[in-house]
Amino acid sequence: MRLRCTNWKNVLATAVMSLTMVPSARAEHPVAMELPAEYRTWFRNPDGSCVQCSIGMVGMHINRPEWTFVLWDTEYGSAVHGGSWPGRVADYARRRGMHVFNVTGNSYADTRSWMLWAAQTNRFCAIGAGGSHFQTLYGYVPGDSRPWKVCNNNSPQRIDEYTEDEFRRLHMASGPWVVVPDEPAPAPPPRLVEWWR
């Protein structure tokens, strides 16, 4: 079953949804995007388009041009600029062929497990973060004193780090809304294996 553009409460109420589809809130290993700062600056917020900037950065990470180029006119559709809300994202995602979990809720618990799942599956996501603002979940490192790594599209050259409490406050300042790819995750970064030893 493919879920698209939905309210978290409705997902839980759907009897046909199996428990295996609900993302686990347990994160076991560190993960982070590996986008160079020079590429992240392509998604600097030019005009209040923070949702699209965050979605574009996620798109570059997962190698999906219909996500990556949402700020520009391309074969996937016209450029999308300005403020957004869940319904607007659902509309342009459908038109552009983007497969999304467009998750809203009433509390931090409603979206936290989705953010952890997005990080642990190497998809990452665009998240409500700050007053009326969207940013990119860039990494999660369990056991770190500041496990949540976030790229703000107003300052994309750096990655900000947050404790659990700081991150919860940041996320709830905007409200519990996340846009997670319902797309295949990219391959993980290669791991050096000293096969000759």
SVG drawing of the C-alpha trace seen along z (x, -y; Angstrom):
<svg xmlns="http://www.w3.org/2000/svg" viewBox="-10 -37 57 47">
<polyline fill="none" stroke="black" stroke-width="0.4" points="0.0,0.0 1.5,-3.4 0.5,-6.2 0.6,-9.7 -0.3,-13.1 -2.0,-12.0 -2.7,-13.0 -0.9,-10.9 -4.2,-10.4 -5.9,-9.1 -3.1,-6.6 -3.4,-5.2 -7.2,-4.9 -6.9,-3.0 -7.6,0.7 -5.8,2.0 -2.5,0.6 -0.2,3.2 2.1,2.4 5.1,3.0 4.4,-0.1 4.5,-2.4 8.1,-3.6 10.0,-2.6 11.0,-5.3 14.2,-3.4 17.4,-4.6 20.3,-2.3 23.2,-3.8 24.5,-7.3 23.4,-8.6 23.8,-11.9 23.5,-13.3 26.8,-14.0 25.9,-17.0 28.8,-19.5 28.1,-23.1 28.4,-24.4 25.4,-22.2 23.4,-23.0 23.7,-26.7 21.6,-26.0 18.7,-25.6 19.2,-28.9 15.7,-30.4 15.2,-33.2 11.7,-34.3 9.8,-32.4 10.1,-29.1 11.5,-27.2 9.3,-24.1 10.5,-23.8 14.1,-24.5 14.0,-21.7 12.3,-19.3 14.9,-20.1 17.8,-19.3 16.2,-16.0 15.6,-15.4 19.3,-15.9 20.2,-13.4 17.8,-10.7 18.7,-11.5 15.1,-12.4 15.0,-15.3 11.3,-15.8 12.1,-16.7 15.5,-18.4 14.3,-20.9 11.0,-22.0 12.4,-25.6 13.0,-25.7 11.1,-25.3 11.9,-21.9 10.3,-19.0 8.8,-18.0 6.8,-21.1 6.8,-24.9 8.9,-26.3 7.1,-26.4 7.8,-29.4 6.3,-31.1 4.9,-29.7 3.4,-26.2 1.1,-24.1 0.3,-20.3 -2.4,-20.7 -0.3,-22.7 2.6,-20.2 0.2,-17.4 -1.0,-19.1 2.4,-19.9 3.8,-16.5 1.0,-14.8 1.5,-17.0 5.3,-16.4 5.2,-12.7 6.7,-13.0 5.8,-10.1 5.6,-11.5 4.5,-10.8 3.0,-14.2 2.6,-13.7 0.9,-16.1 -0.1,-15.5 -1.0,-17.1 2.2,-16.3 5.9,-15.8 5.3,-12.0 3.2,-12.0 6.1,-13.1 9.3,-12.1 9.1,-8.5 8.8,-9.5 11.8,-11.7 13.9,-8.9 12.7,-6.4 13.6,-8.9 17.1,-9.3 17.6,-5.6 16.5,-4.6 18.9,-7.2 15.9,-9.1 15.9,-12.1 13.0,-14.7 11.8,-18.2 10.6,-19.2 8.7,-22.0 11.5,-23.7 11.2,-27.2 8.3,-29.6 6.5,-29.2 9.7,-27.7 10.9,-24.5 14.4,-23.0 16.1,-19.8 16.7,-16.9 20.3,-16.3 21.4,-13.6 20.8,-11.7 23.5,-10.4 22.2,-8.3 24.2,-8.6 25.5,-12.1 24.7,-14.8 23.3,-16.8 22.0,-13.9 19.7,-15.9 21.5,-17.5 19.6,-20.1 20.4,-22.3 18.5,-25.6 17.9,-26.9 18.6,-30.4 22.1,-29.4 22.8,-26.2 26.6,-26.5 26.4,-25.0 24.8,-22.1 23.1,-23.0 23.0,-20.4 20.3,-20.0 19.7,-18.1 16.5,-16.1 14.8,-19.0 16.1,-21.7 15.0,-19.8 11.5,-19.1 11.1,-22.9 12.4,-23.8 10.0,-21.3 7.0,-22.2 7.6,-26.0 6.4,-25.3 4.0,-22.5 4.3,-18.8 4.5,-18.5 7.1,-16.5 7.5,-15.6 9.2,-12.2 10.1,-10.5 8.0,-7.5 10.8,-6.7 13.7,-4.3 16.6,-5.4 20.0,-6.0 22.8,-3.6 24.7,-4.2 28.2,-5.7 30.8,-3.1 32.6,-1.5 36.3,-0.9 37.1,2.8 40.8,3.7 40.3,6.9 44.1,7.4 44.5,8.0"/>
</svg>
